[in-house]
Amino acid sequence: MRDPRYDILFEPVKIGPVTARNRFYQVPHCNGMGRTYPSSLAEMRRTKAEGGWAVVCTEEIEIHPSAEHSPWAGGRLWDDRDVPYHARMCDGIHEFGSLAGAELNYGGLMTASRFSRDIPLAPSHHPVASNDPVQARAMDKEDIKSLRKWHRDAALRAKRAGYDLVYVYVAHQLSTMSHFLSPYRNHRSDEYGGSLENRARLFREILQDTKDAVGDTCAVAVRFAVDELMGDYGFTSDGEGRDFIEMMAEEPDLWDVNISAWENDSATSRFKQSGFQDDYVAFVKQVTTKPVVGVGRYTSPDAMVSLIKGGKLDFIGAARPSIADPFLPKKIEEGRIEDIRECIGCNICVSGDHHAVPIRCTQNPTMGEEWRRGWHPERIATATTQESVLIVGAGPAGLEAARALGQRGHHVTLADARAEAGGRLIGERRFPGLSEWGRAVDYRIYQISQMANVDLYLKSELDAQAVQDFGADQIIIATGAKWTMDGIGRQNPMGITIHEGAKLLSADDVMAGAVPDGPAVVFDDDHFYMGGAIAEKLLKAGCDVHFVTPSAEVSSWTHNTLEQHFIQKKLIESGANLHLSQNITALHPGEAVLECVYTGRETRLEGAVSVLVTMRRPVDTLYQSLAAAGTPNLTRIGDALAPGTIAAAIYSGHKVAREMGEPEVMGVPFDRELSELSQNWRDPNQVLPLPGAAE
């Protein structure tokens, strides 16, 4: 039963000609699927609607080939052939009484048009934002007319597809309309440049075009970044950002407001707490009567109620919280807030988009698998035969396997040698800024604590004989991995020469609390978060830190999680000495030998202790012993199988639980979105004539 305190969250809200059934609003978010994986996309959005989100929006939808994002897998409404794919998704959203929103966009100088080879258009001549050797062309008046027509045509296609809201997108500096608005991108001297009134002219025209085209049945929403965190150089919430909202206050049917750029709007929990955008967007409700949606990685229903009652928002917007738990609204409605899988703010979801592959989530292993594997975030098939399962290792993989197997009805015993469950996250959640990552452990521990068929035993180290004597029907080894101290990694596949007397600490030692007794050399050949997190922790402990990496920048892979800039900035401001594009080839007592990755030139660096962050090795001695003894029904998962991300470990645990006792799938174990040519293929032995060959 729903707590009456949260009733306000389930009030319907009118948006122009349509009405949302509650105040939960999944704002537009990328997902790595888009036009490339339309079936996966449709089912993912449909699941959000089933979970109670009253409004479910798309990612960016390209409206014309001259601004296309290949290989990025966004949406497209170039012509009528794209409509059926969108209609399929809208039908799924409507199945549960939710509204479907389409975020139309012309990216202009944010695109290189690698596929179409067209020239992008922009308010002024300017190189495109990527490093492609491409420049966007300054638009003339005919180009402006064309852009208005393209947007209107796309809006009409969106209406035919069944969308209930159509966006005019001017946020994140990702759209040509936002480039026209920008005081630093718009260098025009005609009526579309100069004053804010002039710079807003194209937006005003396209907004009116959209309302005229579809406003009779579709709400017209505007997404706008009120502050770019650039001071007077860009929009600010107490400057032109506010001026623009006041100027257009009553024009759209809804304001979707945030901050810019994407790395600020979707900042990780390592650098920003939940609700970090509140102060920037709070003024919007003061200057418009139209409904307002805002975001801030909200997971607490009490915080949501406070925002509504405090007059700051009309809708609780979410991207990442709706990914971590598509059923968040439903759980609040049913009085099950303790069952919410809270977003940990790690941004592994963003990495899928960057790599043009289906989205994944650390907390929610079913994300992106709803269609291709048939995985539902809340439902899992009851086991046809309940078996006893022994899981050794209560890290992310073991905890998720125990939770999901318990949900299926198996009798599960989870044992761990340590006094605390969590595996790698016992230490990682205690790094500066990473406390919210602990939610991945806390959620699973709570869930299994509610299951009578799952037992957790800590301080229970098991050897091979003890495992065999236990007599479980199924044995799962989830004993994790350890960071190595030999230097083997990407840059040094044969390792680093380590001379006698050289002092080393492993990443695991630092996580356990070890602090060097002098200057520390942190060698990062991993390039994700660990090297930077260790350096930050040692700096906070008062150590002098030399950060050495073969990469040209700190934690280079974290571009995929939108935080590389913040990590490098933090280390610089904290006093770390950065040695970029440098390998370590040898360690002597009190000294590291550095080698430039480009020239091979050697330098010497003094350091009392070195911390090598290069690779992890599975802790699989128990597994190997059991396998050698011919133990039946033996499986290893997570880092014990192959060290990877926390998301990969949880996915591994979930996958083994789904598959246990089910018929083995032959061939490709998931559905694929094959082309029409592939689906029409009939005879694999048929030899087709070469093009132009005589019949």
QUIZI-V344305 format. One line per field, one symbol per residue. phi: phi as a letter, one per 40 degrees, with the letter a starting at -180 (. if undefined). psi: psi as a letter, one per 30 degrees, with the letter a starting at -180 (. if undefined). Layout:
phi->???
psi->???
This chain:
phi->.ccdcbdccbccbcbfcbbccabcbccdacagbfccbccccccccdccccchccbbbccdbcbaccbbbdcdcccabcaccccdcccccddcccdbgccbbbccabcfccbbfcccgcccbacadacccccccbbccccccccccccccdccccccccccchcbbbcbbbbgfbbccccccccbbcbcbccbbgcddcccccdcccccdccccbccbbcbbbbaccabfbgccbcbcbbcccdcdccbdbcccabbbabbcdcccbccccbbcdgccdccbcccccbacccbbbbifcbcccccccccccgcabbccabcccccacbdccccccgbccccccdcgcgccccccccfbddbaccbcccgbcccbgcbcbbaccccbcbcbbbbhbcdcccccccccccchccbbbbacccbchfdcdcccccdgbccccdccddcccccccbccbbbbcfbcbccccccccgccbbbbbcgabccbbgcaccbcbgbcbcdgccbbcdccccchcbdcadbbcbbbcgcccdccccccccccgccbbbbacccacfcccdcbgbddcccccccccgcccbcfbcbbabbdgabcbbcccbgccbbbcacbbbcbbabbdcbdccccccccgccfbbbbgcccadaccdcccdcccccccccgcdcccgccacbcccdcccccbbcccbcccdgccc
psi->kkkffgeffgkkkkjbglkkfagkjjlkklggdbfeieeeeeeeeeeeeefgkfkjlaakjkfkffikgkgkialkheafffeeeeeeeeeeeffgglkkkkjkkjfbfflfheefglklklelkkklelgkikkkkkkaeeeeeeeeeeeeeeeeeeeefgkfkkkjjhlghgleefeefkfffjglgafglcleeeffeeeeeeeeeeeeeffefkkjlkkkjfkghgbffaklfgbfeeeeeeegegelfkkjkallaefeehklfffklkgffefefffeffglflkkkllghkfkfeeeeeeefggelfkjkkdeffeejfgeeeeeeghhffgkjkkfhfgfeeeeeeghlkklkeejffkfgeeffgkkffkkkkkejklkkkkjjhaeeeeeeeeeeeefgljkkkkkflfklfbffeeefglkfgeffffeeeeeeeefffjfgkkkjlhikkaeeeeefeglekkkjhgalkklgffkaefifgakjjlkfkkkkleeeeeffkkkgakkjjjjgegbfeeeeeeeeeeffgkkkjjkkflflkhefgefgggeeeeeeeeeffgkjkjlhklkflkljgkkjkkkfefgkklkkkkekkjjiellkkigeeeeeeeeggklhkkklbffejkaleeeeeeeeeeeeefkflkkkkakglklilleeeffkejffkjkklkfkk.
